[in-house]
Amino acid sequence: MRIHFDGTAKLFGAAVIAFALFASGYVAGQNRFGQPKTIIHVVEIKWNPGVTTAQRQEILTGIKDMAGKIPGIKNIWMETERVEPRDFNSAYGIEFQSRAAADAYAESSIHQAWVNKYVPLRAASVSIQVSNP
C-alpha cells in the first residue's frame, strides 16, 4: 500500500525536519563554560631598559620553579600573547587552587627570593587576581 502526501503535508514535513535540524545545531553549538572557584593571578611586566633576554628568561623560568615547589599552584601561563598598555613587554599567569593557596604563595620564602631577583629588573608591573563568587 502506498501513502500519498499532498503539497501541504510535504511542506509541513519539510518545515518540521528543518526545525529539528536547526534546533539540534543550536543545542550542539551552545557554548558551555564553568565558573571555577580558583584564583587567577595575571601580571604584566615592563622591563627596565637594558634588561637582557637571558635575564627575562631567568625570571620567567623562576615562575616555573615556584610552581613546582609551592603547594596550591594549579596551572601557569608563560607565553605573552598581547599586553596593554603596549609599552609593557611580558606577561604571565598563575592559577591557584584557592584563596588560601594564593595567600600562601604571596607569603612564601620561595616567592620572596624570586621577588628579590625580579623587582630590580622591572620598571613597572600591573597585576590582577580574579575568581568567581
N, C-alpha and C positions, 0 to 999 in steps of 0.2 A: 504494500500500500504506500502510495506516495502522498506526502503532505505538500500542499501548495500554499505559499505565503504571498499575499498581495503586496503592493508597493509600500503601504503604510507600515505593515508588520516588518518588512525588511528594513525600512528606515529606522523604526523604533529599535530593532535588534542591533543595528549598526551603532545607534546612539548609546545603547547600553554597553556594548563592547568598548566603544571609545571612552566612555566614562570610567569603566573598570580599568582600562589601561592607564588613563590619566591618574586615577586615584592610587593605583599601585605604584606608579612612578613617583607621585608626590610623597607617598609614605616612605618609599625606599630612599628618596632624596633628602629626607629631613636630616638636618644637622643635629647630631647628638653630642652633647657636651656634659661635662660634670663640673662641680664646684668643690674641689678638694679643700680640705682644711689645712693643707700645708702652707708654709710661708715661702714666698719667692722674694729673694733679695737680689736686686739688679743694680749694678754700679757702672757708670760711665766715667772714663778717665781722660783727662787732658794731661799729657806728659809734659814735663819741663823741656825746654829746648836743650838739645844735646844728649838726651837720653837715647842710648843705643838700642838697636833691635834686640841685641843679646840681653840687655838689662830688662827690657819689656818682657821678653820671653821668660826670664828668670822669675819675674813677679807672677806672671800668669801660671807658670809651672808650679809655683808655690801654692796656688789655689788648689791644684790637683793633689798636691801633697797633703794639704789640710783636709781635703775631702776624705782622704784615706785614713786620717788619724783622729778626726773629731767626730764623735758619735752624733747621729741625728741628721747628717747631711745625706740627702736622698739622691740628688742629681746636681750636676753642674753644666753650665753652658759657657764655652770658651771662645767661640768664633764670633767676631764682631760683624754683624750684617749691615747695620745702619745706626748712626748715632745723631742725636740732635742735642745741643747745637753742633753744627758741622765742624767746628774747630776742636772738638773732642776727638780722640784718636782710637780708643779701645773701649770695650765693654765686656763684662762677664756677669753671669747669673748663678745663684746658688739656691737650690730648693731644700728647705729644712722640713723635717717630719712634723714639727710642732713649734709653737712659740717658745717652749722651754728649750728646744734644741737650738733655735736661733739665738736665744739669750746665752746659752752655754758657749756657743761659738764666739759671741762678742766678748765674753769674759775669759776665754781660753788663753793660756800662756802660749800655746802654739800660734793662735791668731795674733797675739800681741807681738811675737817675734817676727811674723810676716809683716805686720803693720810697720814695725821699725825699719824694715828694708824698703817698703812701698812708699810711705809718706814723703821721704826726701826726693823721690823721683817724680812725683806728680805736681803739676801746677794747680790742678783743681780736680774735684770729682763730685759727682752727683749720685746719690744712692736713694733707692726707694725700697720699701717692703710692702708686698700686697698679699692678701689672703681672702678668705671668704667667711662670712658670718656663721 
